[in-house]
């Protein structure tokens, strides 16, 4: 049965190596299936090149005898002209410098694309696996080295699982669940004691500072000392308790219960 292959897309002269490589491969297959021979190869190529590629082809082969133009020769000349200089060196530099920045899948896809552009036989599976593990994020790499996967499929699976559990959970753990992701979470400091060891002020009658130990009573079993009139006035101005010397409540509401009632716990 004779095949009728679909004609390849036209080539416009792009210097994107991946596009060039794919187009050349499709042309290889097309000419192999159709068993095209000179001079028909010349005339067919004259119709499939467009834009800069068409200008290049006419300039290079316009004076040639169509019966002498082969696809092999045209392909070699085309690659030499449209593929950027030192292309392979740049690919190897990109391969050597590749590191995981985004997800495991994105990193694996990037490496696979570089490997394919380097060509068949340039990167074997063992080299690919080694490079994949070396370029992972530090903790993911440690996990993979411990597991010692034998295939790239296993490595990608384990790395993606660990990456999802460790890095994504670490970065986004506050956004999981039925809460909006734009909530500005803050630490809850309610219930913490005052961070002052001494309350200090100046009386109206003189300029001598009055110092009151705000933490003389650290538990309900500690006996409170009697307050002076100046100390009571100062605590009252701060809205602080006469018993525990902390702000926020009155003596009658104080959670600290001394062993005995003192004569200084007057009504505030």
Secondary structure, 3 states (H helix, E strand, C coil): CCCCCCCCCCECCCCCHHHHHHHHHHHHHHHHHHCCCCCHHHHHHHHHECHHHHHHHHHHHCCCCHHHCCHHHHHHHHHHHHCCCCHHHHHHHHHHHCCCCCCHHHHHHHHHHHHHHHCCCCCCHHHHHHHHHHCCCHHHHHHHHHHCCCCHHHHHHHHHHHHHHHHHHHHHHHHCCCCCCCCCCCCCCCCCCCCCCEEEEECCCCCCEEEEECCCCCCCCCCCCCCCHHHHHHHHHHCECCCCCCECCCHHHCCCCCCCCCCCCCCC
